Amino acid sequence: MSKKKVDLVLENVQIESVAAEGKALAHFEGTVVFVEFAVPGDIVDIQVYKKKKNYMEGFIRRIVKPSPQRLEPFCQHFGVCGGCRWQPLPYELQLQAKQQQVWDQLVRIGHLEIPPVSPILGSERTTFYRNKLEFSFSDKRWILRDEDPASIPQEDRVGLGFHVGKFFDKVLDIKQCWLQRDPSNAIRLFIKDYAIRHGLAFYDIRENHGFLRNMFIRTTEAGAVMLILCFAREDREARTALLDAIVAEFPQITSLYYVINTKLNDSIADQDCILYHGDDSIYETMEGLSFKIGPKSFYQTNSLQAYQLYAKAREFAALTGRETVYDLYTGTGTIAQFVSGKAAKVIGIEYVPEAIADAKDNARRNGIDNCEFFAGDMKDILTTDFIREHGHPDVVILDPPRAGIHPDVAQVILQAAPDRIVYVSCNPASQARDLSILCKDYEITAVQPVDMFPHTQHVENICALRRRSKDQ
């Protein structure tokens, strides 16, 4: 049974505030309305596409009167591309909204007792701040509203860019992205042009066939560039010709990999990344420490803000040099090594074996001998027997994926009873859920939001926890 289409336009509605998930909030005849791409102070006509008992959702059909605070979006793909949704919103208002989001998730929704939230740490760069991007090939790109599909030539029907929100099989062809510095845009445009000129088949995402599938570009502050190009099948002659052309055109690419991925999803976590040209890794530095980044390594995607994030996490850990620290979800061991100089011993645990191999190599290269690293599923490794063997943690630092931690992991942390916990999260909602478990024995002593992703609704947050005394 198909859903009934909503055909409702709300006229002359004033936008009141920024809401969750990057939307704005208004009221119409007592009903809450969530609006996409709106700015507080806008007066707009709203096309409603979802109508429920207590709320409606819609998009701007016409701006009757723009807010004095509204900015002109700087990206030509704004409104179609799913990223950078807050471009019309001044950065100060973005930061205020993210600060409020943290408080809402922890207090209003999570019902946690917290101290005053510290002022959010804004990003030094608000464009070209990412060190990693993924682009997808599609043989049927997203057709824009002002285009006539019948008049589009075949060579212009392909695309290389980002998936359009809510459509797994739709890719928006990107002309220029403002998220990653040069030569990111030039590399992507060259590969697309080469593929069209040489008749290389772009991937059909729905039917799962084609040749060119997706690509990753990683960069460092020092200017190193890693490209990982993923093919849906092997064609040695075509693949080699393309890779050689890339090497000739971009000598600044220091690490070139390729992947033959024949499975039904784009993830390369379980794939062999084959080095074709250059070094096997690129390196990022932080406080004199060097961190190796391979094709599968996790590293915070905003390098400059990563330093702010880790420095605050280290401050919250309040280390004296005598502590055993457990760094859970350690990635390539960045936080572990960053705090190692102020700890007696650091234990890092991470699911991805390649990341742990990089972590161990990083420690050797940095001359750090008080860190140990272990690979495996967190809930399987972090057990009472593991803690008995490797030492009781005085401090636990955890930086899990967006989904947060497994309940078993929370229980092991409670059983281990460290004096302090520092919880770094890219999702305050799952963080609030996990904290509600940990706060059985702990109190939250500090909350610090950090903006890693300007022009988006996403926010990183750090909470410091202290074990309650027995008489509390």
Secondary structure, DSSP 4 states (H G I P E B T S, - for coil): -PPPPP-EEEEEEEP-EE-GGG-EEEEETTEEEEEET--TT-EEEEEEEEE-SSEEEEEEEEEEE--TT----S-TTTTTBSS-TTTTS-HHHHHHHHHHHHHIIIIIIT-----PPPPPB--S-SSS--SEEEEEEESSPPPPTT--GGG--GGGS-EEEEEBTT-TT-EEEPS--SSS-TTHHHHHHHHHHHHHHTTPPBPBTTTTB-SEEEEEEEE-TT--EEEEEEESS--HHHHHHHHHHHHHH-TT--EEEEEE--SSS---TTSPPEEEEE-S-EEEEETTEEEEE-TT----SSHHHHHHHHHHHHHHHT--S--EEEEES-TTTHHHHHHHTT-SEEEEEES-HHHHHHHHHHHHHTT--SEEEEES-HHHHSSHHHHHHH---SEEEE---TT---HHHHHHHHHH--SEEEEEES-HHHHHHHHHHHTTTEEEEEEEEE--STTSS--EEEEEEEEPPTT-
